Amino acid sequence: MGNKRKIGWISAGALVVANMIGTGVFTTLGLQLNVLSNTWTILSLWILGGMIALFGAFSYAELGTRHPHSGGEYHFLTKMYNSFLGYLSGWVSLTVGFATSIALSAMAMGNYLAPLVSFPSLWLAIISIIGLSLIHSFSIRQSSFFQNIFTLLKILLILGLIIVSFIQSGTPNALDFSSSWQDEISTSGYAIALVYVMYAFSGWNAAAYIVDEIDTPVKNLPRALVGGTVLVSLLFIFLQLAFLNQATIAQLQNKIEVGQVVADLMFGAQGGRIVSTLIALLLVAGISAMIWVGPRVTHAMANEHQIWKFFAKDNNRGIPVRAIWLQAVISLAMVLTSSFEQILLYSGFILQLFTTLTVAGLLFERRKANRHKIYRSPGYPYIQIIFLIFSIWLLAFLLYDKPRESLLGLFNILAGALSYWWNKRYHPEPPAAEKPKKKVVKVG
């Protein structure tokens, strides 16, 4: 793969942080407040989301050191189950996982920035996808430098918002620490809100997609996955509390640009414009991280399936440029054709399905010998079982309560299965070369 520089755990962790801190944390609270109002209820969603993400991070850290190659679920499921399931997960990553998240983040960035620059939000989303795809089309050094700087700025901005919010509390605000959480926590609205939160936490597995590019993954992959997930979980919980501490439910309800509403209340119109601009620009870090990671899955598929062979070609610095631009085209198509909430629910179901299959695979992997030095997940198998119970419940609920979006996800998998059949039918794998016969040397 050319002359490619390896990255350490800090750059890999920045990738995790940037993938996680994106659209969800700045947008989903407004959707949650459509059905919930109690602060304990809201915080419990984010605590539960962080705990489940951490359990997943432990599991992926072990799988990434057991199967130390880039590709994420595509690589894991191929090794643990079969090439068909691996292919379907790669198809989902290409058509839904990263492309969808890029589209959502770009749309959110456009919503934040459009009122400030008097430019259509749709065009801002399109420009961000094209510009960032271009940045990641050259070298690992450029990608990691850009990612680290923007991720650091993003963390500093969130910390600043949290600190100022608690120094300067809003009156009135949406804080409600009454006992009404007991009624809310058992409603269907709570479950739907949890879907939004799980989308916000997606990205905790980002470093598992670029294992080949991480130096000493047995040490640095767990540090990146677990450390990044813990840091982001804490930031998420306190940031939602900060938002609720500044604005009323009526001011936040059904708003996509929650951060902008809060910034205007905290800093006034002019100061709010500056903070909203920073939030919009720092959503760039999330888009950037997904543009970096996503094409590695496509590249892994292209190396093993003839139908995608065109996208296997790298530039002379080992960057999968063709895969980057394929993902950009799919993201642009989603920006042009879908609504924010539709994309969120549709992607939530299908991504959770393949994450569930991946964590389940670890329960069987422990029985196998492994020639690599590996990281072992703490709390095995209990945290994996908890993760799976939660995931299966979430999938069943989505299928029941949001059948249209869930069935669209299943139709996407069916399309992937058809493309797999097409590849097998019209691009069969070449037969393995026959082994040369050994000469029998007679003695005596």
SVG drawing of the C-alpha trace seen along z (x, -y; Angstrom):
<svg xmlns="http://www.w3.org/2000/svg" viewBox="-46 -41 67 91">
<polyline fill="none" stroke="black" stroke-width="0.4" points="0.0,0.0 2.7,-2.5 4.6,-4.5 2.0,-5.0 2.8,-6.4 1.2,-4.7 -0.7,-6.7 -0.5,-6.4 -3.3,-6.1 -3.8,-9.9 -4.7,-10.3 -6.8,-7.1 -8.5,-8.4 -9.1,-11.7 -10.8,-9.8 -13.1,-8.1 -13.9,-11.4 -14.5,-13.2 -16.8,-10.4 -18.8,-10.5 -19.1,-14.3 -21.1,-15.2 -24.7,-15.8 -26.3,-13.8 -25.1,-15.8 -26.0,-19.1 -29.4,-18.1 -31.2,-15.2 -32.2,-16.9 -34.8,-18.9 -36.4,-15.7 -36.2,-14.1 -38.1,-17.0 -41.0,-16.3 -41.9,-13.3 -40.0,-13.8 -39.6,-16.6 -38.0,-15.3 -34.3,-16.0 -33.6,-12.7 -35.2,-11.0 -33.1,-12.9 -29.9,-12.3 -30.7,-8.6 -30.8,-8.3 -27.3,-9.7 -25.9,-7.6 -27.4,-4.4 -26.1,-5.3 -22.6,-5.9 -22.6,-2.6 -23.7,-0.6 -21.2,-2.3 -18.4,-1.5 -19.4,2.1 -19.2,2.1 -15.8,0.4 -14.4,3.1 -15.7,5.8 -14.4,4.2 -11.0,3.6 -10.6,7.3 -11.9,8.2 -9.6,5.6 -6.6,7.3 -7.8,10.8 -8.3,9.8 -5.8,7.0 -6.8,5.6 -8.8,2.6 -12.5,2.9 -14.4,3.0 -17.5,5.1 -16.8,6.2 -13.5,7.8 -14.8,9.1 -18.0,10.8 -16.1,12.3 -13.6,13.9 -16.1,14.9 -19.1,16.1 -18.7,16.1 -18.0,13.9 -21.7,13.3 -22.4,11.7 -19.1,9.8 -20.1,8.5 -23.6,7.4 -22.0,5.4 -19.6,3.8 -22.5,2.9 -24.4,1.4 -21.3,-0.6 -21.0,-1.9 -24.6,-2.7 -25.9,-3.6 -23.3,-3.8 -20.8,-6.4 -22.6,-8.0 -25.7,-8.6 -23.7,-10.0 -21.8,-12.3 -25.1,-13.5 -26.7,-14.1 -23.7,-16.0 -23.4,-18.1 -27.2,-18.9 -26.8,-20.0 -23.8,-22.1 -25.8,-23.8 -28.6,-24.5 -26.3,-26.1 -24.3,-28.2 -27.0,-29.2 -28.6,-32.0 -25.1,-33.4 -23.7,-33.6 -27.0,-34.1 -26.2,-31.1 -28.6,-28.1 -28.0,-25.3 -28.2,-22.7 -25.3,-24.2 -23.3,-24.5 -23.8,-20.8 -22.7,-19.9 -19.6,-22.1 -18.5,-20.6 -18.7,-17.0 -16.8,-17.8 -14.2,-19.9 -13.4,-17.4 -13.3,-14.5 -10.7,-16.5 -8.6,-17.0 -8.5,-13.3 -7.5,-12.4 -3.8,-13.0 -2.0,-11.4 -2.3,-10.0 -0.1,-12.7 -2.5,-15.4 -5.6,-13.5 -4.3,-13.0 -3.0,-16.6 -6.4,-18.0 -8.3,-15.6 -6.3,-16.2 -6.5,-20.0 -10.3,-20.1 -11.0,-17.5 -9.0,-19.5 -11.0,-22.6 -14.2,-20.7 -13.4,-19.4 -12.4,-22.9 -15.6,-24.4 -17.8,-21.8 -15.9,-22.3 -16.3,-26.1 -20.1,-25.8 -20.4,-23.5 -18.4,-25.8 -20.1,-29.0 -23.6,-27.4 -23.1,-26.5 -21.6,-29.9 -24.4,-31.7 -27.6,-29.7 -30.6,-30.6 -33.9,-31.7 -36.3,-30.2 -34.9,-26.9 -35.9,-23.3 -34.5,-21.7 -37.1,-19.4 -35.8,-17.1 -39.3,-16.0 -40.5,-12.4 -42.3,-12.5 -39.4,-10.4 -41.1,-7.3 -44.0,-7.8 -41.8,-8.8 -39.2,-6.0 -41.7,-3.3 -43.3,-5.1 -42.6,-4.4 -41.3,-8.0 -38.5,-7.0 -37.5,-4.2 -37.6,-6.4 -35.5,-9.0 -33.0,-6.3 -32.7,-5.6 -31.7,-9.2 -29.2,-9.0 -27.7,-5.7 -27.2,-7.5 -25.4,-10.3 -23.1,-7.7 -22.4,-6.0 -18.7,-6.3 -17.3,-4.7 -16.0,-1.9 -14.3,-4.2 -10.7,-3.2 -11.5,0.4 -12.0,-0.5 -8.3,-1.5 -6.4,1.1 -3.8,1.4 -3.0,-2.3 -2.5,-2.1 0.9,-1.5 1.0,1.4 -2.8,2.0 -2.7,4.4 -1.9,1.4 -3.2,-1.6 -6.5,-0.3 -8.0,0.3 -6.7,-3.0 -8.3,-4.8 -11.6,-3.0 -12.1,-2.9 -10.5,-6.2 -12.3,-8.1 -15.7,-6.6 -15.3,-7.5 -14.2,-11.1 -17.1,-11.6 -19.7,-10.0 -18.8,-12.5 -18.9,-15.5 -22.3,-14.4 -23.9,-14.0 -22.7,-17.4 -23.5,-19.2 -27.2,-18.1 -27.4,-19.3 -25.9,-22.6 -28.5,-22.9 -31.3,-22.2 -29.9,-24.7 -30.0,-27.5 -33.3,-27.3 -37.0,-26.3 -38.6,-23.2 -40.6,-25.4 -37.4,-27.1 -35.6,-23.7 -38.5,-21.5 -38.3,-20.1 -35.2,-22.3 -32.4,-20.7 -29.9,-23.5 -30.2,-23.2 -26.6,-24.6 -27.5,-27.8 -30.6,-28.4 -28.6,-28.0 -25.7,-30.1 -28.0,-33.0 -29.4,-32.8 -26.0,-32.6 -24.1,-35.2 -26.7,-37.4 -27.3,-37.7 -23.8,-38.6 -22.0,-36.2 -24.5,-33.5 -23.6,-34.0 -19.9,-33.5 -20.5,-30.3 -23.0,-28.9 -20.3,-29.5 -17.8,-27.6 -20.3,-24.7 -21.0,-24.6 -17.3,-24.6 -16.5,-22.0 -19.1,-19.6 -16.6,-19.5 -14.4,-17.3 -17.1,-14.7 -17.7,-14.8 -13.9,-14.6 -13.5,-11.6 -16.2,-9.6 -14.7,-10.6 -11.4,-9.2 -12.7,-6.0 -15.6,-4.9 -13.6,-4.3 -11.4,-1.8 -14.4,0.6 -15.1,0.1 -11.4,0.6 -11.3,3.9 -14.4,5.1 -12.9,4.1 -9.8,6.2 -11.9,9.3 -15.0,8.9 -14.6,8.4 -17.8,6.2 -16.1,3.5 -12.6,4.0 -12.5,0.5 -12.5,-1.0 -9.5,1.0 -6.9,-1.3 -4.9,-3.6 -2.9,-6.7 0.9,-6.5 0.6,-7.3 -1.8,-4.4 -5.0,-6.5 -8.1,-4.8 -9.1,-7.8 -11.7,-6.1 -13.5,-4.7 -13.5,-8.2 -15.3,-9.7 -17.8,-6.9 -18.8,-7.6 -19.0,-11.3 -21.4,-10.7 -23.7,-8.5 -23.6,-11.2 -24.5,-13.9 -27.5,-11.8 -28.8,-11.5 -28.5,-15.2 -30.5,-15.9 -33.3,-13.4 -34.0,-12.7 -35.2,-14.5 -33.0,-14.6 -35.3,-12.5 -36.0,-9.9 -32.3,-9.3 -31.6,-9.1 -34.2,-6.4 -33.5,-4.4 -29.7,-4.3 -30.2,-3.6 -32.0,-0.3 -29.6,1.2 -26.4,0.1 -27.5,1.5 -28.2,4.9 -24.7,5.4 -23.1,4.1 -25.2,6.7 -24.0,9.5 -20.4,8.4 -20.5,8.3 -22.3,11.7 -19.4,13.1 -17.0,12.4 -18.9,14.9 -17.7,17.6 -14.2,16.2 -13.0,16.8 -13.2,20.5 -10.7,20.3 -6.9,20.2 -5.3,17.0 -1.8,16.5 -1.8,12.8 -1.1,11.1 -4.6,9.8 -6.4,7.4 -9.0,9.1 -12.3,7.3 -13.0,6.8 -16.2,8.2 -16.5,10.9 -19.1,12.3 -21.4,10.2 -20.9,6.9 -21.3,8.5 -24.6,10.2 -25.9,6.9 -25.0,5.2 -26.8,7.9 -30.0,7.8 -30.2,4.1 -29.5,4.2 -32.1,6.9 -34.7,5.1 -34.0,1.9 -34.2,3.6 -37.5,5.3 -38.9,2.0 -37.9,0.2 -39.4,2.9 -42.7,2.6 -42.9,-1.2 -41.2,-2.4 -41.8,0.4 -41.4,-1.8 -37.9,-3.0 -36.9,0.5 -38.2,2.3 -36.3,-0.2 -33.2,0.9 -34.1,4.6 -34.7,3.8 -31.2,2.2 -29.8,5.5 -31.8,7.4 -30.2,5.1 -26.8,6.0 -27.6,9.7 -28.6,9.3 -25.3,7.5 -23.4,10.4 -25.3,12.9 -24.5,10.8 -20.8,10.8 -20.8,14.6 -22.7,15.3 -20.9,13.0 -17.5,12.5 -16.7,15.9 -13.5,16.1 -10.6,17.6 -9.8,21.2 -6.9,21.6 -3.7,22.6 -3.0,26.3 -0.2,27.2 2.8,28.6 3.2,32.3 6.0,33.3 8.7,35.4 9.2,38.8 12.8,39.5 13.5,43.1 16.3,44.1 18.4,47.2"/>
</svg>
